[in-house]
């Protein structure tokens, strides 16, 4: 993620299925808060860290919870 937050701001990412239901383990409650000013922060979830390999080939939606921050872009890449 390319983002910039204030000192009190953060960004969290939830992965949802095609119907908009949170994917177990990738819900907003599982998401780590990201903060700072960076061109390459990786979204992470409790117990899964940054691994989204189990979702490959499946249609998904992303929900971004942005608090006092700017989210400029995101991308997926292989580890």
Buried (B, 14 or more C-beta within 10 A) or exposed (E): BBBBBEEEBBBBBBBBBEEEEBBEEBBBEBBBEBBEEEEEBBBBBEEBEEEBEEBEEEEEBEBBEBEEBEBEEBEEEEE
